[in-house]
Amino acid sequence: MNPASRRETAFPSWAGFEKASARAFESRLRLGALGFDLPPELKAARLAPYLARPGLPRRVFRAIFLGVILVHLAWILSTSLLILAYRFVDPSATVLMAYRKWDDGWKLERPRDLSLRQVPAYLRSMLVAIEDDKFYEHHGIDPAAFKRAYEINQRLSKPLYGGSTLTMQVARTLFLVPVKSYVRKYAEVIVALELELFLPKARILELYFGYAEWGKGLFGIEAAARHYYGVGVQKISREEGARLIALLSSPIRFNPDTIGKSAIVRERFAYLVHRYVNPEPPTASAGAGDPLASPLVLPVAKPPATPEPGGEAAVAADGGPEASEEESRAAMIAQ
């Protein structure tokens, strides 16, 4: 064998042999394979590099935690940038509109441009009174509304109401799909706080009137007024306006002419009529043909606000007796 081959197959150096022996000794010591132990301070110093290495569960937890943080940052950054843009320009479309078009297959009527100044003052008062009477006091979320919704849901034995403020409903309309889940509710709260941070109350209310769902493929009160009454929102009567605002709790199942079939929508309409249209109580000579006239009982307390998406008060698709009974229970419990 030539000298070069002997150099290639030579034994490791003494320093390498010493390091390998030390690692093997520490490994056996940690496994308890030796009959003696090192002093605690020396053992801690020697084993620190090994103990500092995270195990698989810790690495998995760290990866999940970082993933959650990144998802939050991406969601907050993207929605914040859009909200800042919506301070100056109107959205060309919303997530809810896209969902209705592509998932439900509906034909949409494009929302009509509408400034808050064009919305009659009584309609603004009606909306705030029926949906969120603390709109000008809270900062996006209302703990009292959450509590009231929880109490109603407990008595109904189903999660019907979510305590959403007007700001949260705007967040839901702009950025979320109408699927009831805790994740969606959490995202709704985050966006509501962002809306309150970046937009004035007047702009939030303007976005609500401009993009809220008022029927199948109908978005915005201007489009709804023209669709149902053939005139712009400035020309509808107070009674017609009350019907449109009351309809917000179930705009897909009902329309302004059929709100008498829903106990909750009927109670909402009666409340608005009592406060903003005709403060006088109805007389016995009210028209018997109107489903809202004869059996109308004016509520003393505010009726329930809009239910959660996917949890409308009447769950039966045909609006049969079962749905009417459940709606009646919800309307009575909410008072």
C-alpha positions as CSV (number, residue, x, y, z in Angstrom):
1,M,0.0,0.0,0.0
2,N,1.4,3.3,-1.0
3,P,1.8,6.2,1.6
4,A,-1.1,8.2,0.1
5,S,-3.5,5.3,0.7
6,R,-2.3,4.9,4.3
7,R,-2.9,8.6,4.9
8,E,-6.5,8.3,3.6
9,T,-7.3,5.3,5.9
10,A,-5.5,6.8,8.9
11,F,-7.2,6.8,12.3
12,P,-8.9,10.0,13.4
13,S,-6.9,12.5,15.3
14,W,-6.7,12.4,19.1
15,A,-8.9,15.6,19.4
16,G,-11.6,14.0,17.3
17,F,-11.4,10.8,19.3
18,E,-11.7,12.7,22.6
19,K,-14.8,14.6,21.3
20,A,-16.5,11.5,20.2
21,S,-15.8,9.8,23.5
22,A,-17.1,12.8,25.5
23,R,-20.4,12.7,23.5
24,A,-20.8,9.0,24.0
25,F,-20.1,9.4,27.8
26,E,-22.6,12.3,28.1
27,S,-25.2,10.3,26.2
28,R,-24.8,7.2,28.5
29,L,-24.9,9.5,31.5
30,R,-28.2,11.1,30.5
31,L,-29.7,7.7,29.9
32,G,-28.6,6.5,33.4
33,A,-26.4,3.8,32.0
34,L,-23.5,4.7,34.4
35,G,-23.5,3.9,38.1
36,F,-22.6,7.4,39.2
37,D,-23.7,11.0,38.4
38,L,-22.0,14.3,38.0
39,P,-22.5,17.2,40.4
40,P,-25.7,19.1,39.6
41,E,-24.1,22.3,38.5
42,L,-21.6,20.4,36.2
43,K,-24.4,18.2,34.8
44,A,-26.6,21.2,34.1
45,A,-23.8,23.0,32.3
46,R,-22.9,20.0,30.2
47,L,-26.5,19.0,29.3
48,A,-27.7,22.5,28.6
49,P,-27.1,22.3,24.8
50,Y,-29.1,19.1,24.7
51,L,-32.0,20.3,26.8
52,A,-32.2,23.5,24.8
53,R,-33.1,21.6,21.7
54,P,-36.9,21.7,21.3
55,G,-38.7,18.4,20.9
56,L,-41.2,17.5,18.1
57,P,-44.3,18.6,20.1
58,R,-42.7,22.0,20.9
59,R,-41.8,22.5,17.3
60,V,-45.3,21.6,16.1
61,F,-46.8,24.0,18.6
62,R,-44.4,26.7,17.6
63,A,-45.3,26.2,13.9
64,I,-49.0,26.3,14.6
65,F,-48.6,29.5,16.7
66,L,-46.6,31.2,14.1
67,G,-49.1,30.2,11.4
68,V,-52.0,31.7,13.5
69,I,-50.1,34.9,13.9
70,L,-49.3,35.1,10.2
71,V,-53.0,34.5,9.3
72,H,-54.1,37.2,11.7
73,L,-51.5,39.7,10.3
74,A,-52.5,38.9,6.7
75,W,-56.3,39.3,7.5
76,I,-55.8,42.5,9.5
77,L,-53.5,44.1,6.9
78,S,-55.6,43.3,3.9
79,T,-58.9,44.4,5.5
80,S,-57.3,47.5,6.9
81,L,-56.0,48.6,3.5
82,L,-59.4,48.1,1.9
83,I,-61.2,49.9,4.8
84,L,-58.8,52.9,4.3
85,A,-59.6,52.9,0.6
86,Y,-63.4,52.7,1.4
87,R,-63.0,55.9,3.4
88,F,-62.7,57.7,0.0
89,V,-64.2,55.4,-2.6
90,D,-67.2,53.0,-2.7
91,P,-66.6,49.3,-3.0
92,S,-67.1,48.0,-6.6
93,A,-68.4,44.7,-5.0
94,T,-68.5,43.0,-1.7
95,V,-67.7,39.4,-0.5
96,L,-71.4,38.9,0.1
97,M,-72.3,39.9,-3.4
98,A,-69.7,37.6,-4.8
99,Y,-71.0,34.8,-2.6
100,R,-74.6,35.3,-3.8
101,K,-73.6,35.4,-7.4
102,W,-71.2,32.5,-7.6
103,D,-72.3,30.2,-4.8
104,D,-76.1,30.8,-4.8
105,G,-76.2,31.6,-8.5
106,W,-78.4,34.7,-8.1
107,K,-78.7,37.5,-10.6
108,L,-77.6,40.7,-8.9
109,E,-78.8,44.2,-9.3
110,R,-75.8,46.6,-9.1
111,P,-76.0,48.8,-6.0
112,R,-76.8,52.4,-6.9
113,D,-74.6,55.3,-5.7
114,L,-76.0,56.8,-2.6
115,S,-74.6,59.3,-0.1
116,L,-75.8,59.5,3.4
117,R,-77.3,63.0,2.8
118,Q,-79.6,61.4,0.2
119,V,-81.1,59.1,2.9
120,P,-84.0,60.7,4.7
121,A,-83.2,61.4,8.4
122,Y,-86.2,59.4,9.6
123,L,-84.8,56.3,7.8
124,R,-81.4,56.7,9.6
125,S,-83.3,57.0,12.9
126,M,-85.3,53.9,12.2
127,L,-82.3,51.8,11.3
128,V,-80.3,52.8,14.4
129,A,-83.4,52.4,16.7
130,I,-84.3,48.9,15.4
131,E,-80.8,47.4,14.8
132,D,-78.3,49.2,17.2
133,D,-79.6,51.9,19.5
134,K,-76.1,52.4,20.9
135,F,-74.5,52.8,17.5
136,Y,-73.2,56.3,18.4
137,E,-71.9,55.2,21.8
138,H,-69.9,52.0,21.3
139,H,-66.7,51.4,19.3
140,G,-67.8,48.5,17.1
141,I,-69.0,45.9,19.6
142,D,-71.6,46.2,22.3
143,P,-71.3,43.8,25.3
144,A,-74.9,44.5,26.3
145,A,-76.1,43.3,22.9
146,F,-74.1,40.1,23.3
147,K,-75.6,39.5,26.7
148,R,-79.1,40.1,25.4
149,A,-78.6,37.8,22.4
150,Y,-77.2,35.1,24.7
151,E,-80.2,35.3,27.0
152,I,-82.6,35.0,24.0
153,N,-80.7,32.1,22.5
154,Q,-80.8,30.3,25.9
155,R,-84.5,30.6,26.1
156,L,-85.0,29.6,22.5
157,S,-82.5,26.7,22.9
158,K,-80.8,27.6,19.7
159,P,-78.1,30.1,18.6
160,L,-80.4,32.5,16.7
161,Y,-79.0,35.9,17.5
162,G,-75.4,37.0,17.7
163,G,-75.6,40.5,19.2
164,S,-74.1,42.1,16.0
165,T,-73.9,45.9,16.0
166,L,-74.5,47.9,12.8
167,T,-70.7,48.1,12.4
168,M,-70.4,44.3,12.7
169,Q,-73.2,43.9,10.1
170,V,-71.2,46.2,7.7
171,A,-68.1,44.1,8.3
172,R,-70.0,41.0,7.5
173,T,-71.5,42.5,4.4
174,L,-68.2,43.8,3.0
175,F,-65.8,41.0,3.9
176,L,-67.5,37.7,5.0
177,V,-69.9,35.1,3.8
178,P,-73.3,34.4,5.5
179,V,-72.2,31.2,7.2
180,K,-72.8,30.9,10.9
181,S,-69.6,29.9,12.8
182,Y,-67.4,31.1,15.6
183,V,-64.5,31.7,13.3
184,R,-66.7,34.1,11.1
185,K,-67.9,35.8,14.3
186,Y,-64.4,36.3,15.4
187,A,-63.3,37.7,12.1
188,E,-66.4,40.0,12.1
189,V,-65.4,41.5,15.5
190,I,-61.8,42.2,14.2
191,V,-63.1,44.0,11.1
192,A,-65.7,45.9,13.1
193,L,-62.9,47.3,15.3
194,E,-61.0,48.3,12.2
195,L,-64.0,50.0,10.7
196,E,-64.5,52.0,13.9
197,L,-60.8,52.9,13.9
198,F,-60.5,54.1,10.3
199,L,-64.0,55.4,9.4
200,P,-66.3,57.9,11.0
201,K,-69.8,56.8,12.1
202,A,-71.4,58.6,9.2
203,R,-69.3,56.6,6.6
204,I,-70.1,53.3,8.3
205,L,-73.8,54.2,8.2
206,E,-73.5,55.2,4.5
207,L,-71.9,51.9,3.7
208,Y,-74.7,50.1,5.4
209,F,-77.4,51.9,3.4
210,G,-75.4,51.4,0.3
211,Y,-74.6,47.7,0.5
212,A,-76.9,45.9,2.9
213,E,-78.9,43.0,1.5
214,W,-82.5,43.9,0.9
215,G,-83.7,40.9,-1.2
216,K,-82.5,38.3,-3.6
217,G,-79.8,40.1,-5.6
218,L,-80.8,43.4,-4.1
219,F,-78.1,45.4,-2.3
220,G,-78.6,48.9,-0.9
221,I,-81.8,50.8,0.1
222,E,-81.8,52.8,-3.2
223,A,-82.0,49.7,-5.3
224,A,-84.6,48.2,-2.9
225,A,-86.8,51.3,-3.1
226,R,-86.7,51.3,-6.9
227,H,-87.3,47.6,-7.1
228,Y,-90.3,47.5,-4.8
229,Y,-91.8,50.9,-5.2
230,G,-90.5,52.2,-8.5
231,V,-89.0,55.5,-7.0
232,G,-85.9,56.5,-5.3
233,V,-85.4,56.3,-1.5
234,Q,-86.1,60.1,-1.1
235,K,-89.6,59.7,-2.6
236,I,-90.9,56.7,-0.6
237,S,-93.4,57.3,2.2
238,R,-92.6,56.8,5.9
239,E,-94.7,53.7,6.0
240,E,-92.9,52.2,3.0
241,G,-89.6,53.1,4.6
242,A,-90.6,51.3,7.8
243,R,-91.4,48.2,5.8
244,L,-87.9,48.3,4.2
245,I,-86.2,48.7,7.5
246,A,-88.3,46.0,9.2
247,L,-87.5,43.7,6.3
248,L,-83.7,43.7,7.1
249,S,-84.2,40.8,9.6
250,S,-85.2,38.4,6.8
251,P,-84.9,40.0,3.3
252,I,-84.5,36.7,1.4
253,R,-87.7,35.0,2.6
254,F,-90.0,38.0,2.7
255,N,-90.7,41.3,0.9
256,P,-92.4,44.5,1.9
257,D,-95.9,43.0,1.0
258,T,-95.4,39.7,2.9
259,I,-93.9,40.9,6.2
260,G,-97.2,40.1,7.9
261,K,-96.3,36.4,7.6
262,S,-93.3,36.7,9.9
263,A,-93.9,37.3,13.6
264,I,-90.6,39.0,14.1
265,V,-90.7,41.2,11.0
266,R,-94.3,42.1,11.9
267,E,-93.2,43.2,15.4
268,R,-90.3,45.2,14.0
269,F,-92.7,47.0,11.6
270,A,-95.2,47.7,14.3
271,Y,-92.4,49.2,16.5
272,L,-91.3,51.5,13.7
273,V,-94.8,52.5,12.9
274,H,-95.5,53.3,16.5
275,R,-92.4,55.4,16.9
276,Y,-91.9,57.1,13.5
277,V,-94.9,56.8,11.3
278,N,-98.1,57.0,13.4
279,P,-97.5,57.4,17.1
280,E,-101.2,57.0,17.8
281,P,-102.4,53.4,18.7
282,P,-104.4,51.6,16.0
283,T,-108.2,51.8,16.3
284,A,-110.7,49.0,16.0
285,S,-111.7,50.3,12.6
286,A,-108.3,49.3,11.1
287,G,-108.6,47.5,7.8
288,A,-109.4,43.9,8.3
289,G,-107.8,42.9,5.0
290,D,-104.3,44.1,6.1
291,P,-102.5,41.3,8.0
292,L,-100.7,44.0,9.9
293,A,-103.8,45.9,11.0
294,S,-106.2,43.8,12.9
295,P,-103.9,41.5,14.9
296,L,-101.3,44.1,15.5
297,V,-100.1,44.5,19.1
298,L,-97.6,47.3,19.5
299,P,-94.6,46.2,21.4
300,V,-93.5,48.1,24.5
301,A,-89.9,46.9,24.3
302,K,-87.7,47.0,21.3
303,P,-88.2,43.9,19.1
304,P,-85.3,41.6,18.2
305,A,-82.7,42.8,15.8
306,T,-81.4,41.0,12.7
307,P,-80.6,37.3,13.3
308,E,-77.3,35.7,12.5
309,P,-76.7,34.7,8.9
310,G,-77.9,31.1,8.4
311,G,-80.1,31.4,11.5
312,E,-83.0,33.5,10.5
313,A,-85.9,33.3,12.8
314,A,-88.0,31.1,10.5
315,V,-85.8,28.2,9.6
316,A,-88.5,26.3,7.7
317,A,-88.0,27.1,4.0
318,D,-91.7,27.0,3.2
319,G,-92.7,29.4,6.0
320,G,-95.2,26.8,7.4
321,P,-96.8,26.6,10.9
322,E,-93.5,25.3,12.5
323,A,-91.7,28.4,11.3
324,S,-94.5,30.7,12.5
325,E,-94.5,29.2,15.9
326,E,-90.8,29.6,16.3
327,E,-90.9,33.2,15.2
328,S,-93.7,33.9,17.6
329,R,-91.6,32.4,20.5
330,A,-88.6,34.5,19.5
331,A,-90.7,37.7,19.2
332,M,-92.3,37.2,22.6
333,I,-89.0,36.2,24.4
334,A,-87.2,39.2,23.0
335,Q,-89.6,41.7,24.5
